[in-house]
Amino acid sequence: MRTIACGIILAIGQLVGPVTGAGQVPPETFSLKISAGYSRAGWGDMNKAEEGHNARFEDLARLWGFARTGEVALPHEGLDFGAEILVRITPRLDVGLGGGGFIRPIKESEITISQALGGARSLLRWTASATVIPLTLNAYYRVPLSSRISGFLKGGLGCAFARLKLTSYRESELLGIQTWSRQEGRGWDYAAGFQAGLGLEYEISKALSCFFEGAWRFANFKNWTFEYTYTAATDSDVLRTASGWATEQLSPDTGEYYPAFFYSDHVVESGSFRNVRKAEIDFSGWNLQAGLRIKLGR
């Protein structure tokens, strides 16, 4: 990764050319960039499991003639913030080292199918949240558009650390007999990634400018570790450590396979599952940010 990052910086440096001429900003100039904004991203295999649960409940409601309400959903949108130290390499090229975070806040959702006359009901409730902390090395190539406005391209590499909180609650009732179960998990992982984007910057003064940028970020986490507990009306489990798995699970009621997610400390081999593999939870997506760049001196 270090070799690739140096190659990017050197390649852009060749395009820009050497620093010459009076009045140019020396290469030792530093600045601080702070930003905040909005980001949207999918959840990879967790998103497929979300779609699978909604499809299965829809099929069951149609098969049994039940009424369906709600749907399970994940928090795909959230806050995005960051801070970065920039070093001026040439009048048009900056290199920045920074960090930040993007947050998917707690979201609770629920799907239910029921038949009032028969006293039958089935419910699934999901609660999920996520926090991702990226550390990045970026290169910025600037293009002056006027005396105060410049455009810029950015690209970089980095490493991101992620934490998840997931809870699923299931409840069923038939002929007055009720059963329920709850599964709570906390997971963590880290992965390499990259980002690329563009933006505009307006110089307020010699020491301060404001900017707006949009970027696409790739961050796919493939090796999750989870701690989870399972509790039911007649059973309580101790805390366990496991991996997250993606699969297609057979519904005995519809005879169809649906995308699903589960915890296990080993590969599950069963006729009820197919295409079992380690879950990939992908937080890649677009982010929009605005902020300030403060010139710190030379």
Backbone as numpy.savetxt, mean C-alpha at the origin, in Angstrom:
# Nx Ny Nz CAx CAy CAz Cx Cy Cz
21.16 -2.69 -5.96 20.32 -1.48 -5.96 21.19 -0.23 -5.96
22.32 -0.29 -5.17 23.20 0.87 -5.09 23.83 1.17 -6.45
24.21 0.09 -7.16 24.82 0.25 -8.48 23.85 0.89 -9.47
22.58 0.43 -9.44 21.57 0.97 -10.35 21.33 2.45 -10.06
21.23 2.82 -8.77 20.98 4.21 -8.38 22.12 5.11 -8.86
23.38 4.64 -8.68 24.52 5.44 -9.13 24.51 5.60 -10.65
24.11 4.52 -11.35 24.03 4.58 -12.80 23.03 5.61 -13.28
21.87 5.67 -12.63 20.85 6.65 -12.99 21.37 8.07 -12.82
22.00 8.31 -11.68 22.50 9.65 -11.37 23.59 10.06 -12.37
24.51 9.14 -12.67 25.59 9.46 -13.59 25.07 9.71 -15.00
24.05 8.92 -15.42 23.49 9.09 -16.76 22.84 10.45 -16.91
22.08 10.87 -15.90 21.45 12.19 -15.94 22.51 13.28 -15.92
23.58 13.05 -15.14 24.67 14.01 -15.07 25.33 14.22 -16.42
25.48 13.16 -17.22 26.06 13.28 -18.55 25.18 14.14 -19.45
23.84 13.99 -19.31 22.92 14.79 -20.12 22.99 16.26 -19.75
23.12 16.54 -18.46 23.11 17.93 -18.00 24.42 18.64 -18.35
25.53 17.91 -18.19 26.82 18.51 -18.51 27.46 19.13 -17.29
28.69 19.58 -17.38 29.42 20.14 -16.23 28.90 21.49 -15.82
29.18 21.85 -14.58 28.77 23.15 -14.05 29.82 24.19 -14.43
29.42 25.20 -15.16 30.34 26.26 -15.56 29.62 27.59 -15.55
30.38 28.66 -15.51 29.77 29.98 -15.64 29.56 30.64 -14.31
29.63 31.96 -14.29 29.43 32.72 -13.06 27.97 32.74 -12.68
27.72 32.83 -11.40 26.37 32.97 -10.90 25.62 31.67 -10.73
26.22 30.54 -11.13 25.53 29.27 -10.95 25.64 28.81 -9.51
24.63 28.04 -9.06 24.61 27.58 -7.68 25.65 26.48 -7.50
26.56 26.59 -6.55 27.59 25.58 -6.36 26.98 24.23 -5.98
27.71 23.11 -6.24 27.15 21.79 -6.01 26.93 21.44 -4.55
27.48 22.25 -3.61 27.31 21.91 -2.20 26.01 22.46 -1.60
25.15 23.05 -2.40 23.90 23.60 -1.88 22.96 22.49 -1.39
22.38 22.68 -0.21 21.45 21.73 0.39 20.06 22.36 0.49
19.05 21.53 0.48 17.69 22.00 0.74 16.90 20.89 1.40
15.85 21.30 2.09 14.95 20.36 2.78 13.59 20.40 2.10
13.12 19.25 1.71 11.82 19.13 1.07 10.86 18.42 2.01
9.71 19.04 2.29 8.68 18.42 3.13 7.37 18.42 2.35
6.61 17.34 2.48 5.40 17.21 1.65 4.35 16.38 2.35
3.11 16.54 1.89 1.99 15.75 2.37 0.96 15.66 1.25
0.15 14.62 1.29 -0.85 14.49 0.23 -1.70 13.25 0.37
-2.09 12.74 -0.78 -3.08 11.67 -0.87 -2.52 10.57 -1.76
-2.80 9.32 -1.42 -2.35 8.22 -2.25 -3.43 7.14 -2.32
-3.40 6.40 -3.40 -4.35 5.31 -3.61 -3.59 4.10 -4.14
-3.88 2.93 -3.60 -3.19 1.73 -4.04 -4.04 0.50 -3.74
-3.78 -0.57 -4.45 -4.47 -1.83 -4.21 -3.82 -2.62 -3.09
-4.36 -3.78 -2.81 -3.85 -4.66 -1.76 -3.42 -6.01 -2.31
-3.21 -6.12 -3.61 -2.73 -7.37 -4.18 -3.68 -8.53 -3.90
-3.13 -9.59 -3.31 -3.93 -10.79 -3.05 -5.03 -10.56 -2.02
-4.84 -9.60 -1.11 -5.90 -9.27 -0.18 -7.09 -8.65 -0.91
-6.80 -7.87 -1.95 -7.88 -7.29 -2.75 -8.65 -8.39 -3.49
-7.93 -9.41 -3.98 -8.60 -10.53 -4.63 -9.49 -11.28 -3.64
-9.01 -11.43 -2.39 -9.83 -12.09 -1.38 -11.08 -11.27 -1.07
-10.94 -9.94 -1.04 -12.10 -9.06 -0.85 -13.14 -9.32 -1.94
-12.68 -9.35 -3.18 -13.60 -9.61 -4.30 -14.20 -11.00 -4.21
-13.41 -11.98 -3.76 -13.91 -13.35 -3.63 -15.01 -13.47 -2.60
-14.86 -12.81 -1.44 -15.90 -12.86 -0.41 -17.20 -12.23 -0.92
-17.07 -11.08 -1.56 -18.28 -10.41 -2.07 -18.98 -11.24 -3.14
-18.20 -11.89 -4.02 -18.80 -12.73 -5.06 -19.47 -13.96 -4.46
-18.86 -14.56 -3.44 -19.44 -15.76 -2.82 -20.76 -15.43 -2.12
-20.80 -14.32 -1.39 -22.03 -13.95 -0.71 -23.13 -13.60 -1.72
-22.74 -12.97 -2.82 -23.71 -12.65 -3.86 -24.29 -13.93 -4.46
-23.44 -14.92 -4.71 -23.92 -16.19 -5.27 -24.81 -16.94 -4.28
-24.43 -16.91 -2.99 -25.25 -17.59 -1.98 -26.61 -16.94 -1.83
-26.65 -15.61 -1.86 -27.93 -14.91 -1.75 -28.85 -15.27 -2.92
-28.28 -15.35 -4.10 -29.08 -15.71 -5.28 -29.52 -17.17 -5.22
-28.64 -18.04 -4.75 -28.94 -19.47 -4.68 -30.04 -19.77 -3.66
-29.97 -19.11 -2.51 -30.91 -19.41 -1.43 -32.12 -18.47 -1.40
-32.09 -17.43 -2.23 -33.19 -16.47 -2.20 -33.13 -15.55 -0.99
-31.90 -15.26 -0.49 -31.72 -14.39 0.67 -31.58 -12.94 0.20
-31.77 -12.02 1.15 -31.49 -10.61 0.91 -30.02 -10.33 1.27
-29.34 -9.58 0.42 -27.92 -9.27 0.65 -27.77 -7.78 0.93
-26.97 -7.45 1.95 -26.69 -6.06 2.26 -25.19 -5.88 2.51
-24.67 -4.72 2.08 -23.27 -4.38 2.35 -22.29 -5.16 1.50
-21.02 -4.91 1.76 -19.92 -5.64 1.15 -18.66 -5.40 1.97
-17.73 -6.33 1.92 -16.47 -6.13 2.63 -15.55 -5.30 1.73
-14.74 -4.44 2.34 -13.88 -3.54 1.59 -12.62 -3.24 2.40
-11.55 -2.93 1.69 -10.28 -2.57 2.29 -10.03 -1.06 2.13
-9.20 -0.47 2.98 -8.91 0.97 2.85 -7.88 1.22 1.75
-8.35 1.48 0.55 -7.46 1.68 -0.60 -6.88 3.08 -0.66
-7.43 4.03 0.07 -6.98 5.42 0.02 -6.45 5.84 1.38
-5.52 6.79 1.39 -5.00 7.25 2.67 -4.06 8.42 2.54
-3.50 8.84 3.67 -2.57 9.96 3.74 -1.17 9.54 3.30
-0.44 10.51 2.79 0.92 10.27 2.32 1.76 11.46 2.75
2.92 11.24 3.36 3.76 12.36 3.78 5.23 11.96 3.68
6.10 12.96 3.63 7.52 12.65 3.52 8.40 13.84 3.79
9.70 13.57 3.95 10.73 14.59 4.11 11.99 14.09 3.43
12.75 15.03 2.85 13.90 14.63 2.04 14.96 15.72 2.07
16.20 15.32 2.19 17.34 16.24 2.07 17.86 16.16 0.63
17.89 17.32 -0.05 18.35 17.37 -1.43 19.74 17.99 -1.51
20.56 17.45 -2.39 21.89 17.99 -2.65 21.94 18.41 -4.12
22.32 19.66 -4.38 22.43 20.17 -5.74 23.72 19.64 -6.37
23.60 18.84 -7.43 24.76 18.30 -8.13 25.16 19.22 -9.28
24.18 19.66 -10.05 24.37 20.64 -11.12 23.17 21.58 -11.07
23.15 22.66 -11.89 22.00 23.56 -11.86 20.67 22.86 -12.14
20.70 21.72 -12.82 19.45 21.04 -13.16 19.26 19.70 -12.44
20.25 19.23 -11.76 20.19 17.90 -11.15 20.33 17.97 -9.64
19.34 17.40 -8.93 19.40 17.23 -7.48 19.33 15.74 -7.16
19.95 15.37 -6.07 19.83 14.01 -5.54 19.29 14.13 -4.12
18.29 13.32 -3.81 17.65 13.41 -2.50 17.61 12.09 -1.77
17.83 12.16 -0.47 17.72 11.01 0.42 16.66 11.32 1.45
15.64 10.47 1.57 14.56 10.80 2.50 13.74 9.61 2.92
12.67 9.92 3.61 11.76 8.90 4.10 10.38 9.51 4.29
9.47 8.72 4.78 8.11 9.20 4.98 7.20 8.08 5.39
5.99 8.13 4.92 5.03 7.09 5.25 3.74 7.30 4.50
3.03 6.20 4.26 1.66 6.33 3.80 0.80 5.38 4.60
-0.37 5.88 4.96 -1.23 5.23 5.94 -2.56 4.86 5.31
-2.97 3.61 5.50 -4.31 3.18 5.17 -5.06 3.07 6.49
-5.93 4.03 6.81 -6.56 4.07 8.14 -7.50 2.89 8.37
-7.86 2.69 9.62 -8.75 1.58 9.98 -10.07 1.70 9.24
-10.45 0.63 8.58 -11.72 0.59 7.86 -12.46 -0.68 8.27
-13.70 -0.51 8.70 -14.54 -1.64 9.07 -15.67 -1.76 8.06
-15.89 -2.96 7.55 -16.95 -3.19 6.58 -17.63 -4.51 6.89
-18.82 -4.68 6.34 -19.62 -5.86 6.70 -20.53 -6.25 5.54
-20.67 -7.55 5.34 -21.61 -8.07 4.35 -22.50 -9.10 5.03
-23.79 -9.07 4.71 -24.77 -9.96 5.37 -25.75 -10.49 4.33
-26.09 -11.76 4.46 -27.22 -12.31 3.72 -28.18 -12.91 4.75
-29.48 -12.71 4.55 -30.44 -13.15 5.56 -31.79 -13.44 4.92
-32.58 -14.25 5.64 -33.96 -14.55 5.26 -34.80 -14.45 6.53
-35.60 -13.40 6.60 -36.34 -13.11 7.83 -37.31 -14.24 8.19
-38.02 -14.79 7.22 -39.02 -15.82 7.50 -38.39 -17.09 8.03
-37.22 -17.44 7.49 -36.57 -18.69 7.92 -35.67 -18.51 9.12
-35.46 -17.28 9.57 -34.58 -17.04 10.71 -33.14 -17.42 10.43
-32.73 -17.29 9.17 -31.36 -17.67 8.78 -30.57 -16.41 8.42
-29.31 -16.43 8.81 -28.47 -15.26 8.56 -27.00 -15.66 8.54
-26.22 -15.02 7.67 -24.77 -15.22 7.64 -24.11 -13.87 7.48
-23.07 -13.61 8.27 -22.43 -12.29 8.32 -20.92 -12.44 8.28
-20.25 -11.53 7.57 -18.80 -11.44 7.58 -18.43 -9.98 7.78
-17.57 -9.71 8.77 -17.12 -8.34 9.04 -15.60 -8.30 8.95
-15.09 -7.33 8.20 -13.65 -7.13 8.06 -13.23 -5.81 8.69
-12.08 -5.81 9.37 -11.44 -4.58 9.82 -9.98 -4.66 9.40
-9.49 -3.62 8.72 -8.12 -3.65 8.21 -7.50 -2.26 8.28
-6.19 -2.23 8.47 -5.42 -0.99 8.41 -3.99 -1.34 8.04
-3.25 -0.35 7.53 -1.86 -0.59 7.12 -1.05 0.69 7.24
0.23 0.51 7.54 1.19 1.61 7.56 2.44 1.16 6.81
2.90 1.97 5.87 4.09 1.66 5.09 5.07 2.82 5.21
6.32 2.51 5.53 7.36 3.53 5.70 8.44 3.30 4.64
8.50 4.15 3.61 9.54 4.01 2.59 10.77 4.86 2.89
11.95 4.34 2.58 13.21 5.08 2.60 13.70 5.12 1.16
13.99 6.31 0.61 14.22 6.44 -0.82 15.47 7.24 -1.15
16.04 6.93 -2.31 17.11 7.72 -2.93 16.59 8.14 -4.30
16.39 9.46 -4.50 15.78 9.98 -5.72 16.72 10.91 -6.47
16.54 10.98 -7.79 17.21 11.96 -8.62 16.14 12.86 -9.24
16.39 14.18 -9.26 15.46 15.17 -9.81 16.14 15.90 -10.96
15.50 15.94 -12.10 15.99 16.70 -13.25 15.05 17.87 -13.49
15.58 19.09 -13.39 14.74 20.29 -13.43 14.84 21.00 -14.78
13.71 21.55 -15.22 13.63 22.28 -16.49 12.99 23.64 -16.21
13.73 24.75 -16.33 13.15 26.08 -16.09 12.05 26.39 -17.11
10.91 26.89 -16.61 9.80 27.29 -17.48 9.61 28.79 -17.51
10.03 29.47 -16.45 10.01 30.93 -16.37 11.00 31.35 -15.31
11.01 32.63 -14.95 11.97 33.10 -13.96 11.72 32.50 -12.58
10.48 32.10 -12.31 10.14 31.55 -10.98 9.60 30.12 -11.01
9.19 29.64 -12.16 8.56 28.33 -12.26 9.46 27.35 -13.00
9.56 26.16 -12.47 10.31 25.09 -13.14 9.53 23.79 -13.03
9.71 22.96 -14.03 9.17 21.61 -14.00 10.27 20.64 -13.62
9.90 19.46 -13.16 10.93 18.47 -12.82 10.41 17.05 -13.03
11.35 16.18 -13.35 11.12 14.75 -13.41 11.85 14.12 -12.22
11.27 13.10 -11.64 11.93 12.42 -10.53 11.87 10.91 -10.73
12.87 10.24 -10.21 12.90 8.78 -10.24 13.84 8.29 -9.17
13.54 7.15 -8.59 14.41 6.66 -7.53 14.11 5.25 -7.09
14.97 4.77 -6.21 14.87 3.43 -5.64 14.78 3.55 -4.13
14.39 2.45 -3.49 14.31 2.48 -2.04 13.89 1.16 -1.44
13.66 1.23 -0.16 13.19 0.07 0.60 12.02 0.52 1.47
11.00 -0.31 1.57 9.80 0.05 2.34 9.52 -1.01 3.40
9.05 -0.55 4.56 8.68 -1.43 5.66 7.17 -1.30 5.88
6.49 -2.41 6.01 5.03 -2.39 6.10 4.53 -3.17 7.31
3.43 -2.67 7.89 2.75 -3.36 8.99 1.24 -3.36 8.70
0.60 -4.49 9.01 -0.83 -4.67 8.78 -1.53 -5.07 10.06
-2.80 -4.67 10.17 -3.70 -5.18 11.20 -4.97 -5.65 10.51
-5.31 -6.92 10.70 -6.46 -7.52 10.02 -7.32 -8.27 11.02
-8.62 -8.06 10.96 -9.56 -8.81 11.80 -10.73 -9.25 10.93
-11.09 -10.51 11.05 -12.29 -11.01 10.37 -13.21 -11.65 11.42
-14.49 -11.31 11.35 -15.48 -11.83 12.28 -16.61 -12.47 11.47
-16.93 -13.72 11.78 -17.99 -14.43 11.07 -19.07 -14.85 12.06
-20.30 -14.73 11.61 -21.44 -15.09 12.46 -22.53 -15.73 11.60
-23.09 -16.82 12.09 -24.16 -17.52 11.37 -25.27 -17.87 12.35
-26.50 -17.85 11.86 -27.65 -18.21 12.68 -28.63 -19.02 11.84
-29.06 -20.15 12.39 -30.03 -21.01 11.70 -30.91 -21.68 12.75
-32.21 -21.46 12.61 -33.20 -22.03 13.55 -32.88 -21.66 14.99
-32.46 -20.43 15.20 -32.19 -19.94 16.55 -30.84 -20.34 17.12
-30.07 -21.11 16.39 -28.75 -21.53 16.86 -27.70 -20.63 16.21
-26.90 -19.98 17.04 -25.93 -19.01 16.56 -24.51 -19.51 16.78
-23.65 -19.34 15.79 -22.22 -19.64 15.91 -21.43 -18.43 15.44
-20.23 -18.28 15.97 -19.39 -17.16 15.57 -17.91 -17.51 15.74
-17.07 -16.77 15.05 -15.62 -16.93 15.19 -14.94 -15.60 14.84
-13.79 -15.37 15.45 -13.02 -14.14 15.21 -11.56 -14.51 14.99
-10.95 -13.89 13.98 -9.54 -14.11 13.70 -8.85 -12.76 13.60
-7.83 -12.56 14.44 -7.12 -11.29 14.49 -5.65 -11.52 14.16
-5.11 -10.71 13.26 -3.72 -10.88 12.85 -2.98 -9.56 12.73
-1.69 -9.61 13.02 -0.78 -8.47 12.82 0.38 -8.98 11.99
0.70 -8.28 10.90 1.74 -8.75 10.01 2.76 -7.68 9.71
3.96 -8.11 9.28 5.01 -7.18 8.90 5.86 -7.79 7.80
6.45 -6.90 6.99 7.30 -7.32 5.88 8.08 -6.11 5.39
9.11 -6.33 4.59 9.84 -5.24 3.94 10.17 -5.66 2.52
10.36 -4.69 1.63 10.60 -4.99 0.23 11.29 -3.82 -0.44
12.03 -4.12 -1.51 12.61 -3.07 -2.35 11.54 -2.54 -3.29
11.72 -1.31 -3.76 10.75 -0.73 -4.67 11.35 0.43 -5.43
10.54 1.09 -6.24 10.99 2.26 -6.98 9.81 3.19 -7.21
10.11 4.41 -7.64 9.06 5.38 -7.95 9.53 6.30 -9.07
8.55 6.89 -9.77 8.83 7.82 -10.85 7.67 8.80 -10.95
7.97 10.06 -11.27 6.91 11.04 -11.36 7.38 12.35 -11.94
6.53 13.36 -11.86 6.84 14.69 -12.37 6.11 15.73 -11.53
6.54 17.00 -11.66 5.92 18.04 -10.86 6.28 19.43 -11.32
5.73 20.42 -10.62 6.00 21.84 -10.86 6.45 22.48 -9.55
7.38 23.43 -9.65 7.87 24.14 -8.47 7.84 25.63 -8.73
7.38 26.40 -7.73 7.30 27.86 -7.82 8.19 28.48 -6.75
9.09 29.34 -7.15 10.02 29.98 -6.22 9.35 31.18 -5.56
9.09 31.07 -4.25 8.50 32.17 -3.49 9.55 33.22 -3.17
10.75 32.75 -2.78 11.89 33.63 -2.49 13.16 32.83 -2.75
14.30 33.46 -2.54 15.57 32.76 -2.75 15.75 31.60 -1.77
15.03 31.64 -0.66 15.19 30.60 0.35 14.02 29.62 0.42
12.94 29.88 -0.33 11.74 29.06 -0.16 11.00 28.91 -1.48
10.53 27.71 -1.74 9.68 27.45 -2.90 8.61 26.44 -2.52
7.53 26.43 -3.29 6.47 25.44 -3.08 6.36 24.59 -4.34
5.81 23.39 -4.20 5.76 22.48 -5.34 4.52 21.59 -5.26
4.18 21.02 -6.41 3.13 20.01 -6.52 3.67 18.91 -7.42
3.49 17.65 -7.00 4.00 16.54 -7.79 3.07 15.34 -7.74
3.15 14.53 -8.77 2.45 13.25 -8.82 3.45 12.17 -9.18
3.31 11.00 -8.57 4.27 9.93 -8.82 3.58 8.58 -8.74
4.15 7.62 -9.41 3.71 6.23 -9.31 4.76 5.47 -8.54
4.30 4.73 -7.53 5.22 4.02 -6.63 4.96 2.52 -6.71
6.02 1.74 -6.80 5.91 0.29 -6.82 6.43 -0.26 -5.49
5.61 -1.02 -4.78 6.01 -1.64 -3.52 5.19 -2.90 -3.32
5.77 -4.04 -3.63 5.08 -5.32 -3.55 5.75 -6.19 -2.49
4.99 -6.59 -1.47 5.53 -7.32 -0.32 5.14 -8.80 -0.45
6.16 -9.68 -0.43 5.94 -11.08 -0.78 6.28 -12.08 0.32
6.75 -11.61 1.45 7.22 -12.56 2.48 6.73 -12.14 3.86
5.42 -12.11 4.02 4.80 -11.63 5.26 4.97 -12.63 6.40
5.16 -12.07 7.59 5.09 -12.84 8.83 3.92 -12.29 9.65
3.05 -13.19 10.13 1.87 -12.79 10.89 1.88 -13.44 12.26
1.39 -12.71 13.23 0.97 -13.26 14.52 -0.55 -13.17 14.57
-1.21 -14.27 14.87 -2.67 -14.25 14.82 -3.27 -15.12 15.92
-4.50 -14.80 16.26 -5.28 -15.60 17.20 -6.64 -15.91 16.58
-7.16 -17.07 16.92 -8.48 -17.49 16.46 -9.33 -17.78 17.68
-10.50 -17.17 17.74 -11.41 -17.35 18.87 -12.80 -17.68 18.33
-13.47 -18.63 18.96 -14.84 -19.00 18.58 -15.68 -19.15 19.83
-16.97 -19.40 19.63 -17.90 -19.50 20.77 -17.48 -20.59 21.74
-16.89 -21.65 21.25 -16.51 -22.78 22.12 -15.01 -23.04 22.10
-14.23 -22.11 21.55 -12.81 -22.39 21.39 -12.03 -21.08 21.44
-10.88 -21.10 22.09 -10.00 -19.94 22.14 -8.58 -20.41 21.88
-7.91 -19.80 20.93 -6.59 -20.22 20.51 -5.54 -19.29 21.07
-4.32 -19.80 21.26 -3.20 -18.98 21.70 -2.62 -18.25 20.50
-1.76 -17.28 20.79 -1.12 -16.52 19.74 -0.20 -17.42 18.93
-0.33 -17.36 17.61 0.50 -18.19 16.73 1.21 -17.31 15.69
2.33 -17.83 15.18 3.09 -17.16 14.13 2.98 -17.97 12.85
2.70 -17.28 11.73 2.48 -17.97 10.47 2.76 -17.05 9.30
2.68 -17.58 8.10 2.77 -16.80 6.87 1.36 -16.53 6.36
1.25 -15.56 5.46 -0.02 -15.30 4.79 -0.04 -16.03 3.45
-1.17 -16.65 3.12 -1.28 -17.45 1.91 -2.46 -16.98 1.07
-2.27 -17.01 -0.24 -3.35 -16.73 -1.19 -3.76 -18.05 -1.84
-5.04 -18.21 -2.08 -5.54 -19.46 -2.66 -6.87 -19.21 -3.34
-7.39 -20.25 -3.94 -8.78 -20.29 -4.40 -9.47 -21.38 -3.60
-10.53 -21.01 -2.88 -11.18 -21.93 -1.94 -12.53 -22.36 -2.48
-12.81 -23.65 -2.34 -14.07 -24.22 -2.83 -15.19 -23.94 -1.84
-16.32 -23.45 -2.34 -17.51 -23.30 -1.53 -18.39 -24.54 -1.75
-18.65 -25.33 -0.71 -19.49 -26.52 -0.90 -20.93 -26.18 -1.26
-21.36 -24.97 -0.96 -22.74 -24.57 -1.25 -22.96 -24.24 -2.72
-21.97 -23.56 -3.33 -22.12 -23.16 -4.73 -21.35 -24.07 -5.69
-20.37 -24.82 -5.16 -19.53 -25.65 -6.01 -18.50 -24.86 -6.81
-18.31 -23.58 -6.47 -17.36 -22.72 -7.18 -16.15 -22.41 -6.29
-15.03 -22.08 -6.95 -13.83 -21.64 -6.24 -13.78 -20.11 -6.22
-13.37 -19.55 -5.05 -13.30 -18.10 -4.89 -11.92 -17.73 -4.32
-11.34 -16.60 -4.76 -10.07 -16.15 -4.18 -10.21 -15.96 -2.68
-9.18 -16.36 -1.93 -9.24 -16.28 -0.47 -7.84 -16.04 0.08
-7.80 -15.67 1.35 -6.55 -15.43 2.08 -6.64 -16.13 3.42
-5.54 -16.76 3.87 -5.57 -17.42 5.18 -4.16 -17.44 5.77
-4.08 -17.73 7.08 -2.81 -17.87 7.78 -2.48 -19.36 7.93
-1.18 -19.68 7.80 -0.73 -21.04 8.05 0.79 -21.04 8.18
1.32 -21.96 9.00 2.77 -22.08 9.13 3.35 -23.10 8.16
2.51 -23.65 7.27 2.97 -24.61 6.27 2.03 -24.57 5.06
2.47 -25.15 3.96 1.64 -25.21 2.76 0.47 -26.15 3.01
-0.74 -25.68 2.74 -1.94 -26.49 2.96 -2.25 -27.30 1.70
-2.39 -28.61 1.86 -2.77 -29.47 0.75 -4.14 -30.05 1.05
-5.12 -29.64 0.29 -6.51 -30.05 0.52 -7.28 -29.90 -0.77
-8.30 -30.76 -0.95 -9.15 -30.65 -2.12 -9.99 -29.39 -2.12
-10.10 -28.72 -0.96 -10.88 -27.49 -0.88 -10.09 -26.27 -1.35
-8.77 -26.43 -1.57 -7.93 -25.32 -2.00 -7.21 -25.67 -3.29
-6.99 -24.66 -4.12 -6.16 -24.84 -5.30 -5.35 -23.57 -5.53
-4.23 -23.72 -6.23 -3.33 -22.59 -6.51 -2.89 -21.90 -5.22
-2.45 -22.67 -4.25 -1.98 -22.11 -2.98 -0.56 -21.56 -3.15
-0.33 -20.34 -2.68 0.99 -19.73 -2.74 1.10 -18.64 -1.69
2.34 -18.21 -1.42 2.56 -17.11 -0.48 1.83 -15.86 -0.97
1.14 -15.20 -0.07 0.37 -14.01 -0.45 1.29 -12.84 -0.76
0.95 -12.10 -1.81 1.63 -10.86 -2.17 0.67 -9.70 -1.93
1.03 -8.83 -1.01 0.18 -7.67 -0.70 0.87 -6.45 -1.28
0.25 -5.88 -2.29 0.87 -4.88 -3.15 0.29 -3.49 -2.84
1.17 -2.58 -2.42 0.73 -1.20 -2.16 1.20 -0.25 -3.26
1.42 -0.78 -4.45 1.78 0.08 -5.58 0.61 0.97 -5.96
0.91 2.17 -6.44 -0.16 3.05 -6.86 0.30 4.48 -6.99
-0.64 5.36 -7.36 -0.36 6.78 -7.56 -0.43 7.54 -6.24
0.40 8.59 -6.13 0.28 9.51 -5.01 0.44 10.94 -5.51
-0.32 11.85 -4.91 -0.28 13.27 -5.22 0.13 14.02 -3.96
1.14 14.89 -4.08 1.64 15.60 -2.91 1.90 17.06 -3.23
1.81 17.88 -2.19 2.20 19.29 -2.26 3.08 19.58 -1.05
3.96 20.57 -1.19 4.83 20.85 -0.07 5.74 22.04 -0.30
6.76 22.15 0.55 7.71 23.26 0.52 9.12 22.71 0.37
9.96 23.49 -0.32 11.40 23.19 -0.37 12.13 24.37 0.23
12.85 24.10 1.31 13.56 25.14 2.06 15.05 25.01 1.78
15.65 26.08 1.27 17.08 26.06 0.97 17.86 26.33 2.26
18.76 25.41 2.57 19.43 25.46 3.88 20.76 26.18 3.83
21.32 26.44 2.67 22.61 27.12 2.61 23.62 26.30 1.82
24.88 26.70 1.92 25.93 26.11 1.10 27.08 25.64 1.97
